[in-house]
């Protein structure tokens, strides 16, 4: 575990945890079958949108805590992109919520006599594209910009802290896939 000499050690240590925890918390409301979920919230979709946006705080903390101007620029670039992709992501979910008449993910699954992807193909496409953009998958994987920002906000991280940032990306990819299938 290498921590830069000028880094804010507490922020540097907490940033991967703050980024990873929301990616894990999303799965509390994802139903794996009717009633098989950790928490059946009546505002499940709003919970997912709110919790997934908290991971941007961890990303900004990573850039700030490193005390490196390139890491800070990479973090600001990532946060700006993720926040801008949250808007179409939320709007894409709106059509499904209106058809189902509920914000609960379990209720949305139960009310799908006809799959909502057939009723809302444009909403699915918008959610899929915005989801790919938010989790930095192709063709939206320009956030790191290796040639100019030296790998983005996690340049000063090593070991398990570095691995947690990649675990966040793959956890969010799994979460987006679970929400799409739901």
C-alpha positions as a LaTeX table, in Angstrom:
\begin{tabular}{lrrr}
\hline
Residue & $x$ (\AA) & $y$ (\AA) & $z$ (\AA) \\
\hline
Unk1 & 0.00 & 0.00 & 0.00 \\
Unk2 & 1.69 & 3.16 & $-1.21$ \\
Unk3 & 0.33 & 6.54 & $-0.12$ \\
Unk4 & 1.87 & 9.69 & $-1.63$ \\
Unk5 & 3.74 & 11.90 & 0.84 \\
Unk6 & 1.56 & 14.97 & 0.25 \\
Unk7 & $-1.74$ & 13.10 & 0.13 \\
Unk8 & $-4.56$ & 13.54 & 2.59 \\
Unk9 & $-4.21$ & 10.10 & 4.14 \\
Unk10 & $-7.76$ & 9.81 & 5.51 \\
Unk11 & $-9.42$ & 10.87 & 2.24 \\
Unk12 & $-7.00$ & 8.70 & 0.27 \\
Unk13 & $-7.90$ & 5.69 & 2.41 \\
Unk14 & $-11.69$ & 6.31 & 2.42 \\
Unk15 & $-12.17$ & 7.09 & $-1.30$ \\
Unk16 & $-12.24$ & 3.47 & $-2.58$ \\
Unk17 & $-14.61$ & 2.47 & 0.21 \\
Unk18 & $-16.95$ & 5.39 & $-0.48$ \\
Unk19 & $-16.94$ & 4.49 & $-4.18$ \\
Unk20 & $-17.47$ & 0.75 & $-3.63$ \\
Unk21 & $-20.21$ & 0.78 & $-0.98$ \\
Unk22 & $-22.97$ & 2.26 & $-3.20$ \\
Unk23 & $-22.21$ & $-0.26$ & $-5.96$ \\
Unk24 & $-22.86$ & $-3.00$ & $-3.42$ \\
Unk25 & $-25.94$ & $-1.32$ & $-1.88$ \\
Unk26 & $-27.79$ & $-1.31$ & $-5.20$ \\
Unk27 & $-28.31$ & $-5.07$ & $-4.98$ \\
Unk28 & $-30.42$ & $-4.72$ & $-1.83$ \\
Unk29 & $-33.51$ & $-3.87$ & $-3.90$ \\
Unk30 & $-32.89$ & $-5.99$ & $-7.01$ \\
Unk31 & $-35.37$ & $-8.91$ & $-7.01$ \\
Unk32 & $-33.95$ & $-12.24$ & $-8.07$ \\
Unk33 & $-37.47$ & $-13.70$ & $-8.18$ \\
Unk34 & $-40.85$ & $-12.65$ & $-6.77$ \\
Unk35 & $-40.14$ & $-11.65$ & $-3.17$ \\
Unk36 & $-36.48$ & $-12.79$ & $-3.20$ \\
Unk37 & $-34.72$ & $-9.54$ & $-2.37$ \\
Unk38 & $-33.12$ & $-8.00$ & 0.70 \\
Unk39 & $-35.36$ & $-4.93$ & 0.98 \\
Unk40 & $-38.67$ & $-4.47$ & $-0.82$ \\
Unk41 & $-38.72$ & $-0.68$ & $-0.89$ \\
Unk42 & $-41.72$ & 1.00 & $-2.43$ \\
Unk43 & $-39.27$ & 3.53 & $-3.95$ \\
Unk44 & $-36.74$ & 1.01 & $-5.28$ \\
Unk45 & $-35.98$ & 2.83 & $-8.53$ \\
Unk46 & $-35.41$ & 6.14 & $-6.74$ \\
Unk47 & $-33.19$ & 4.33 & $-4.25$ \\
Unk48 & $-31.06$ & 2.92 & $-7.07$ \\
Unk49 & $-30.69$ & 6.29 & $-8.79$ \\
Unk50 & $-29.84$ & 8.04 & $-5.51$ \\
Unk51 & $-27.39$ & 5.42 & $-4.26$ \\
Unk52 & $-25.61$ & 5.01 & $-7.59$ \\
Unk53 & $-24.90$ & 8.73 & $-7.74$ \\
Unk54 & $-23.10$ & 8.60 & $-4.37$ \\
Unk55 & $-20.16$ & 6.71 & $-5.88$ \\
Unk56 & $-19.15$ & 9.91 & $-7.68$ \\
Unk57 & $-18.24$ & 11.33 & $-4.27$ \\
Unk58 & $-15.70$ & 8.53 & $-3.86$ \\
Unk59 & $-14.29$ & 9.25 & $-7.30$ \\
Unk60 & $-13.86$ & 12.92 & $-6.48$ \\
Unk61 & $-12.34$ & 12.01 & $-3.10$ \\
Unk62 & $-9.80$ & 9.85 & $-4.93$ \\
Unk63 & $-8.70$ & 12.74 & $-7.11$ \\
Unk64 & $-8.69$ & 15.22 & $-4.26$ \\
Unk65 & $-7.00$ & 13.02 & $-1.66$ \\
Unk66 & $-4.05$ & 12.19 & $-3.91$ \\
Unk67 & $-2.84$ & 15.81 & $-3.93$ \\
Unk68 & $-2.00$ & 15.44 & $-7.60$ \\
Unk69 & $-3.34$ & 17.90 & $-10.14$ \\
Unk70 & $-3.66$ & 15.24 & $-12.83$ \\
Unk71 & $-5.63$ & 12.95 & $-10.55$ \\
Unk72 & $-7.89$ & 15.87 & $-9.63$ \\
Unk73 & $-8.45$ & 16.73 & $-13.30$ \\
Unk74 & $-9.28$ & 13.09 & $-14.05$ \\
Unk75 & $-11.68$ & 12.97 & $-11.11$ \\
Unk76 & $-13.45$ & 16.17 & $-12.16$ \\
Unk77 & $-13.75$ & 14.88 & $-15.70$ \\
Unk78 & $-15.20$ & 11.56 & $-14.51$ \\
Unk79 & $-17.65$ & 13.19 & $-12.10$ \\
Unk80 & $-18.90$ & 15.63 & $-14.75$ \\
Unk81 & $-19.49$ & 12.79 & $-17.20$ \\
Unk82 & $-21.21$ & 10.49 & $-14.72$ \\
Unk83 & $-23.51$ & 13.27 & $-13.47$ \\
Unk84 & $-24.47$ & 14.17 & $-17.03$ \\
Unk85 & $-25.31$ & 10.51 & $-17.81$ \\
Unk86 & $-27.56$ & 10.23 & $-14.75$ \\
Unk87 & $-30.19$ & 12.47 & $-16.36$ \\
Unk88 & $-30.99$ & 10.27 & $-19.40$ \\
Unk89 & $-30.73$ & 7.21 & $-17.16$ \\
Unk90 & $-33.44$ & 8.59 & $-14.87$ \\
Unk91 & $-35.61$ & 9.67 & $-17.79$ \\
Unk92 & $-35.38$ & 6.23 & $-19.39$ \\
Unk93 & $-36.73$ & 4.62 & $-16.23$ \\
Unk94 & $-39.72$ & 6.97 & $-16.17$ \\
Unk95 & $-41.60$ & 5.14 & $-18.94$ \\
Unk96 & $-41.38$ & 1.82 & $-17.12$ \\
Unk97 & $-42.50$ & 3.43 & $-13.87$ \\
Unk98 & $-45.52$ & 4.98 & $-15.58$ \\
Unk99 & $-46.56$ & 1.69 & $-17.19$ \\
Unk100 & $-46.06$ & $-0.34$ & $-14.00$ \\
Unk101 & $-47.61$ & 2.30 & $-11.74$ \\
Unk102 & $-45.03$ & 1.60 & $-9.02$ \\
Unk103 & $-41.46$ & 2.47 & $-8.10$ \\
Unk104 & $-40.90$ & $-0.90$ & $-6.42$ \\
Unk105 & $-38.72$ & $-3.20$ & $-8.49$ \\
Unk106 & $-40.60$ & $-6.24$ & $-7.24$ \\
Unk107 & $-43.92$ & $-4.73$ & $-8.39$ \\
Unk108 & $-42.40$ & $-3.82$ & $-11.74$ \\
Unk109 & $-41.36$ & $-7.45$ & $-12.27$ \\
Unk110 & $-44.76$ & $-8.79$ & $-11.18$ \\
Unk111 & $-46.68$ & $-6.44$ & $-13.53$ \\
Unk112 & $-44.80$ & $-7.50$ & $-16.66$ \\
Unk113 & $-47.39$ & $-9.60$ & $-18.46$ \\
Unk114 & $-45.83$ & $-8.26$ & $-21.63$ \\
Unk115 & $-42.12$ & $-7.50$ & $-21.23$ \\
Unk116 & $-41.60$ & $-3.75$ & $-20.90$ \\
Unk117 & $-38.76$ & $-3.89$ & $-23.42$ \\
Unk118 & $-41.45$ & $-4.51$ & $-26.07$ \\
Unk119 & $-43.61$ & $-1.65$ & $-24.79$ \\
Unk120 & $-40.71$ & 0.78 & $-24.30$ \\
Unk121 & $-37.98$ & $-0.04$ & $-26.86$ \\
Unk122 & $-36.74$ & 3.57 & $-26.98$ \\
Unk123 & $-36.57$ & 3.71 & $-23.19$ \\
Unk124 & $-34.58$ & 0.47 & $-23.16$ \\
Unk125 & $-32.18$ & 1.78 & $-25.78$ \\
Unk126 & $-31.74$ & 5.05 & $-23.89$ \\
Unk127 & $-31.16$ & 3.21 & $-20.59$ \\
Unk128 & $-28.71$ & 0.81 & $-22.21$ \\
Unk129 & $-26.67$ & 3.57 & $-23.84$ \\
Unk130 & $-26.68$ & 5.78 & $-20.72$ \\
Unk131 & $-25.80$ & 2.75 & $-18.57$ \\
Unk132 & $-22.86$ & 1.88 & $-20.83$ \\
Unk133 & $-21.74$ & 5.50 & $-20.67$ \\
Unk134 & $-21.99$ & 5.65 & $-16.89$ \\
Unk135 & $-19.92$ & 2.52 & $-16.33$ \\
Unk136 & $-17.27$ & 3.58 & $-18.90$ \\
Unk137 & $-17.80$ & 0.82 & $-21.45$ \\
Unk138 & $-17.10$ & 1.21 & $-25.17$ \\
Unk139 & $-17.50$ & 3.63 & $-26.90$ \\
Unk140 & $-17.71$ & 5.82 & $-23.79$ \\
Unk141 & $-14.44$ & 4.69 & $-22.21$ \\
Unk142 & $-12.65$ & 7.98 & $-22.80$ \\
Unk143 & $-12.74$ & 9.10 & $-19.17$ \\
Unk144 & $-9.30$ & 7.83 & $-18.33$ \\
Unk145 & $-7.69$ & 9.44 & $-21.38$ \\
Unk146 & $-4.43$ & 7.60 & $-20.82$ \\
Unk147 & $-2.37$ & 9.84 & $-23.05$ \\
Unk148 & $-3.22$ & 13.09 & $-21.32$ \\
Unk149 & $-4.38$ & 12.32 & $-17.77$ \\
Unk150 & $-2.16$ & 9.38 & $-16.86$ \\
Unk151 & $-4.99$ & 6.92 & $-16.09$ \\
Unk152 & $-7.39$ & 9.36 & $-14.50$ \\
Unk153 & $-8.34$ & 9.75 & $-10.86$ \\
Unk154 & $-6.78$ & 6.52 & $-9.55$ \\
Unk155 & $-3.21$ & 7.23 & $-10.66$ \\
Unk156 & $-1.88$ & 7.40 & $-7.09$ \\
Unk157 & $-3.55$ & 4.19 & $-5.91$ \\
Unk158 & $-1.98$ & 0.76 & $-5.58$ \\
Unk159 & $-2.84$ & $-2.64$ & $-4.19$ \\
Unk160 & $-6.34$ & $-3.39$ & $-3.01$ \\
Unk161 & $-7.42$ & 0.25 & $-3.14$ \\
Unk162 & $-6.69$ & 0.28 & $-6.86$ \\
Unk163 & $-8.52$ & $-3.02$ & $-7.26$ \\
Unk164 & $-11.58$ & $-1.60$ & $-5.46$ \\
Unk165 & $-11.96$ & 1.11 & $-8.12$ \\
Unk166 & $-12.09$ & $-1.56$ & $-10.81$ \\
Unk167 & $-14.43$ & $-3.61$ & $-8.67$ \\
Unk168 & $-16.73$ & $-0.57$ & $-8.57$ \\
Unk169 & $-16.84$ & $-0.47$ & $-12.38$ \\
Unk170 & $-17.61$ & $-4.18$ & $-12.70$ \\
Unk171 & $-20.11$ & $-4.08$ & $-9.84$ \\
Unk172 & $-21.93$ & $-1.21$ & $-11.54$ \\
Unk173 & $-21.88$ & $-3.16$ & $-14.84$ \\
Unk174 & $-23.52$ & $-6.08$ & $-13.05$ \\
Unk175 & $-26.03$ & $-3.71$ & $-11.42$ \\
Unk176 & $-26.96$ & $-2.09$ & $-14.75$ \\
Unk177 & $-27.45$ & $-5.57$ & $-16.23$ \\
Unk178 & $-29.66$ & $-6.60$ & $-13.31$ \\
Unk179 & $-31.77$ & $-3.44$ & $-13.61$ \\
Unk180 & $-32.16$ & $-3.89$ & $-17.36$ \\
Unk181 & $-33.32$ & $-7.48$ & $-16.93$ \\
Unk182 & $-35.66$ & $-6.38$ & $-14.15$ \\
\hline
\end{tabular}
